[in-house]
Amino acid sequence: MMAAQKKSKSAKFLTVPTRPVPIDRDRSVAGLLEKMEGAGFGAKQLAEAHRIWLDMLDDNSTIYVCGSGNLISSGMRRLLAYVIKNRFVDVLVMSGTVLYQDIHETLGRNHFQGHPSMIDEELLAADIVRIGDTLANSEEYQEADEWIGSVINQLDLTRSYSVREYLHVLGRELAEIAHEDGVITSAYKARIPVFCPDLLGSEMAIGLARARFEKKSQLAFDITQDTIDLMQIAQKTRNSGVITLGSTASQSMLNLTEMSSYITRTTPRGHKYAISVTTDSAPLEIRTPSFGGHHTDMFGKLGRGATTAYVPADPSIALPMIITALSQTAAKFMKGRKRPSFSFAGKEMSIEVP
């Protein structure tokens, strides 16, 4: 009698067994992720990330992508350009490192594969920059600095620019000479805003400083406008999803929209969907869907009943799988998608959410 009672207590919870991932000849990445949905831990979370991205598209969510680290030097530029061009995303919040490396590659330059046996002193003597296990030519980086500074000539220096507006102008100028689209040019063509919370603490600042030092070009930034723009997007958005690539610290600028909602007298709803692809260490109670856990540490503010996926992986491992799968599955979800539209007139940005 006792055994039967115990069984009935546990049966309420033990309903869906994990399924070992089978081997078959299906070459579809989307098919592989579907099989991984039956597993646990990182495998299930990776599959969930793909599924949640589709849900965001299907639900007409405003989709934010926050990115940091070496997304570009690790080879993710074409994948990111693909999701931007196809409007699988709506707002970009990218670190200066991501944007700088993107400009370098969009100017027709490369990052190169390195090897552990390479000696740092020899690389330095050869004017080579080591970025993890990738390399770049220092002179070519300096040419990117010069190009970034040269764009100041296209600006009206009698007024200040928001960082978002400056990046929009960069995208316009870069699109005219680009060998192949990257993050900034794709965002310009898709007419979506790009925010950069750490512009002045990143490599992007070097080109601006060089222009000031050599050409006496005085460019003033109105960084408050960027916060206002993000507040406006959050205020008008009906529901939102956030995709974080790299460190969760890249969400901090986006999280301010919730903290500053009292200014516009709006109630922060929190994100309905959240995907975090990161190598940041996180205890199990945060990364698994337990509402006793501190979800905001990983995903920012979430709405009640939000759907989340924490993928404990380098984005350069997870993104090729997720985005290749989206290229196979997203078309039917995009057909009826009502996405936010942005208009840019100088420093002013407006958003319409259908």
C-alpha positions in Angstrom: 0.0 0.0 0.0 2.8 2.4 0.9 4.7 1.7 -2.3 1.6 2.4 -4.4 1.1 5.7 -2.5 4.7 6.8 -3.1 4.3 5.9 -6.8 1.2 8.0 -7.2 3.0 11.0 -5.6 5.9 10.8 -8.0 3.9 10.0 -11.0 2.5 13.5 -11.0 6.0 14.9 -11.9 7.7 12.0 -13.7 5.8 12.2 -16.9 8.3 13.1 -19.7 11.3 10.9 -19.8 14.5 12.3 -21.4 15.2 10.7 -24.8 18.8 9.9 -25.8 19.7 11.7 -29.0 19.6 9.2 -31.8 21.9 8.9 -34.8 20.4 9.1 -38.2 21.2 10.4 -41.7 19.0 13.5 -41.5 21.4 16.3 -42.5 19.0 19.1 -41.4 20.3 21.2 -38.5 16.7 22.0 -37.5 16.0 18.2 -37.4 19.0 17.6 -35.1 17.8 20.4 -32.7 14.4 18.8 -32.7 15.9 15.5 -31.5 17.9 17.4 -28.9 14.7 18.8 -27.4 14.2 15.4 -25.8 17.5 15.5 -24.0 18.6 17.6 -21.0 21.0 20.3 -19.9 22.8 22.2 -22.7 21.4 20.0 -25.5 17.8 20.8 -24.5 18.5 24.5 -23.9 20.1 24.8 -27.4 17.0 23.3 -28.9 14.8 25.5 -26.8 16.7 28.6 -27.9 15.8 27.8 -31.5 12.2 27.1 -30.6 11.9 30.3 -28.5 13.3 32.4 -31.3 10.5 31.1 -33.6 8.0 31.8 -30.9 9.2 35.4 -30.7 8.7 35.8 -34.5 5.3 34.2 -34.4 4.2 36.4 -31.5 5.1 39.7 -33.2 7.6 40.4 -30.4 10.1 43.2 -30.5 13.3 41.3 -30.5 16.4 42.8 -28.9 19.9 41.2 -29.5 22.6 42.2 -27.0 26.1 41.1 -28.1 29.6 41.4 -26.7 33.0 39.8 -27.0 34.6 38.4 -30.1 31.5 37.5 -32.1 33.0 38.9 -35.3 36.6 37.7 -35.0 35.3 34.2 -34.2 33.5 34.1 -37.6 29.9 35.1 -36.8 29.6 38.2 -39.0 27.6 36.5 -41.9 25.3 34.8 -39.5 24.5 38.0 -37.7 24.1 39.9 -41.0 21.6 37.2 -42.1 19.3 37.5 -39.1 19.4 41.4 -39.4 18.7 41.5 -43.1 15.8 39.0 -42.8 14.5 41.0 -39.7 14.6 38.1 -37.3 15.8 40.9 -34.9 14.5 44.4 -34.3 17.0 46.3 -32.0 20.7 45.8 -31.6 22.7 46.6 -28.5 26.3 45.8 -29.4 29.6 46.3 -27.6 32.2 48.5 -29.2 34.5 45.5 -29.8 31.8 43.8 -31.9 31.2 46.9 -34.0 34.9 47.7 -34.4 35.7 44.2 -35.6 32.7 44.3 -37.8 33.9 47.5 -39.5 37.4 45.9 -40.0 35.9 42.9 -41.8 33.3 44.9 -43.7 36.1 47.1 -45.1 37.4 43.9 -46.7 39.9 42.9 -44.1 40.2 39.5 -42.3 40.8 37.9 -39.0 43.1 34.9 -39.2 43.4 31.7 -37.3 46.2 31.5 -34.8 48.0 28.6 -33.2 49.0 28.0 -29.5 52.7 27.6 -30.6 52.8 31.2 -31.8 55.0 33.3 -29.5 53.5 36.6 -28.4 56.8 38.5 -28.7 57.2 37.4 -32.3 53.6 38.4 -33.1 54.2 41.8 -31.5 57.4 42.3 -33.6 55.4 41.4 -36.7 52.6 44.0 -35.8 50.1 41.2 -35.2 47.3 41.5 -32.6 46.3 38.2 -30.9 42.6 37.9 -30.0 42.2 34.5 -28.3 43.1 32.0 -31.0 42.6 34.5 -33.8 44.9 37.2 -35.2 44.6 40.5 -36.9 47.0 42.9 -38.7 47.8 45.9 -36.6 48.2 48.2 -39.6 44.8 47.2 -40.9 43.2 47.9 -37.5 44.8 51.3 -37.7 43.3 51.8 -41.2 39.9 51.0 -39.6 40.7 53.7 -37.0 41.4 56.2 -39.7 38.2 55.3 -41.6 36.1 55.7 -38.4 37.6 59.1 -37.8 37.1 60.1 -41.5 33.3 59.7 -41.2 33.3 62.7 -38.8 33.7 64.8 -42.0 30.2 63.8 -43.0 28.7 65.2 -39.8 27.4 68.6 -38.8 29.8 69.4 -36.0 27.8 72.4 -34.8 25.5 70.0 -32.9 25.8 66.8 -30.9 25.0 63.3 -32.1 23.5 60.4 -30.2 25.6 57.2 -30.4 22.7 55.5 -32.2 22.6 58.3 -34.9 26.4 58.2 -35.3 26.3 54.5 -35.9 23.5 54.9 -38.4 25.7 57.4 -40.4 28.6 54.9 -40.1 26.3 52.2 -41.6 25.4 54.5 -44.5 29.0 55.4 -45.3 30.2 51.8 -44.9 27.4 50.4 -47.1 28.8 52.5 -50.0 32.2 50.8 -50.0 31.4 47.5 -48.3 32.7 44.3 -50.0 30.1 42.3 -48.1 27.6 43.2 -45.5 28.2 43.1 -41.8 26.3 44.0 -38.7 26.4 47.8 -39.1 25.6 47.9 -42.9 22.8 45.3 -42.5 21.2 47.3 -39.7 21.4 50.5 -41.9 19.7 48.7 -44.8 17.1 47.0 -42.6 16.4 50.4 -40.9 16.9 49.1 -37.4 18.7 51.0 -34.6 22.1 50.0 -33.2 23.0 51.0 -29.7 26.5 50.8 -28.2 26.7 51.2 -24.4 30.5 51.2 -24.2 31.6 53.1 -27.3 34.1 55.3 -25.5 35.5 52.4 -23.6 36.2 50.3 -26.7 38.4 50.2 -29.8 35.8 52.5 -31.5 37.1 55.4 -29.4 40.6 55.2 -30.9 39.5 56.4 -34.4 37.5 59.3 -32.8 40.6 60.3 -30.7 42.9 60.0 -33.7 40.6 62.4 -35.7 40.6 64.8 -32.8 44.4 64.6 -32.3 45.4 64.9 -36.0 42.5 66.9 -37.6 41.2 68.8 -34.6 37.7 67.3 -35.4 35.4 68.0 -32.4 32.6 65.5 -32.2 30.2 65.8 -29.2 28.0 62.9 -28.2 24.6 63.2 -26.6 24.5 59.9 -24.7 21.2 60.8 -23.0 19.4 60.6 -26.3 20.3 56.9 -26.6 18.6 56.2 -23.2 15.5 58.2 -24.3 15.4 56.2 -27.6 15.5 52.8 -25.8 12.9 54.1 -23.3 10.6 55.0 -26.2 11.0 51.5 -27.8 10.2 49.8 -24.5 7.2 52.1 -23.9 5.6 51.3 -27.3 6.5 47.6 -27.4 3.6 45.3 -26.8 5.8 42.3 -25.9 9.5 41.7 -26.2 12.2 39.1 -26.3 15.9 39.4 -25.5 18.7 37.4 -27.0 22.0 37.8 -25.2 25.2 36.6 -27.0 28.4 36.7 -24.9 28.5 38.2 -21.4 25.2 39.0 -19.7 26.7 42.4 -18.9 25.8 43.4 -22.5 22.2 43.6 -21.3 22.8 46.3 -18.8 21.9 49.2 -21.1 18.7 47.4 -22.1 17.8 46.7 -18.4 17.9 50.5 -17.8 14.6 50.8 -19.8 12.8 48.9 -17.0 14.5 50.9 -14.2 13.6 54.2 -15.9 10.0 53.4 -16.7 8.8 55.5 -13.9 9.9 58.6 -15.9 7.3 57.8 -18.6 4.8 56.6 -16.0 4.7 53.2 -17.6 4.7 49.8 -15.9 7.6 47.6 -16.9 6.2 44.4 -18.3 9.4 42.5 -18.5 10.4 40.3 -21.4 8.1 37.5 -22.5 11.0 35.5 -24.0 14.7 35.4 -23.2 17.6 33.5 -24.7 21.1 33.7 -23.2 24.0 32.1 -25.1 26.9 32.7 -22.8 30.0 31.2 -21.1 29.2 33.2 -17.9 29.1 30.7 -15.1 25.6 30.4 -13.6 24.4 28.1 -10.8 21.8 25.6 -11.7 19.0 27.4 -9.9 19.4 30.3 -12.3 19.9 28.5 -15.5 17.1 26.0 -15.1 13.4 27.1 -15.3 12.8 27.4 -11.5 11.0 30.5 -10.5 12.6 30.3 -7.1 15.8 31.1 -8.9 17.2 34.6 -9.6 16.2 34.8 -13.3 17.0 38.5 -13.6 20.7 37.8 -13.0 20.7 35.9 -16.3 18.0 37.4 -18.5 17.1 40.9 -17.2 13.5 41.6 -16.1 11.1 38.9 -17.2 7.3 39.0 -17.4 5.3 36.4 -15.4 5.4 33.0 -17.2 8.2 34.0 -19.5 9.8 31.4 -21.7 13.6 31.2 -21.3 16.6 29.2 -22.5 20.1 29.4 -21.0 22.6 27.9 -23.4 25.9 27.4 -21.6 28.1 27.7 -24.7 30.4 30.0 -26.6 28.2 31.9 -29.1 30.5 30.7 -31.9 29.4 27.1 -31.1 25.7 27.8 -30.6 24.9 30.5 -33.2 25.9 28.5 -36.4 23.4 25.8 -35.2 20.6 28.1 -34.2 20.8 30.4 -37.2 21.2 27.6 -39.7 18.2 26.0 -38.2 16.2 29.3 -38.5 17.1 29.5 -42.2 15.3 26.1 -42.5 12.3 26.8 -40.2 11.6 30.6 -39.9 10.0 31.4 -43.3 6.5 30.3 -42.3 6.7 32.3 -39.1 7.8 35.4 -40.9 5.0 35.6 -43.4 2.5 37.2 -41.1 5.0 38.9 -38.8 4.1 42.4 -37.7 7.4 43.9 -36.8 8.2 47.4 -35.4 9.2 50.0 -37.9 11.6 52.8 -37.2 12.1 56.2 -38.8 15.3 58.2 -38.4 15.4 61.9 -39.0 18.6 63.3 -37.6 18.8 62.8 -33.9 15.1 62.0 -33.7 14.0 58.4 -33.8 10.4 57.2 -33.9 9.0 53.7 -33.7 5.6 52.4 -34.8 4.5 49.0 -33.5 1.6 47.6 -35.6 
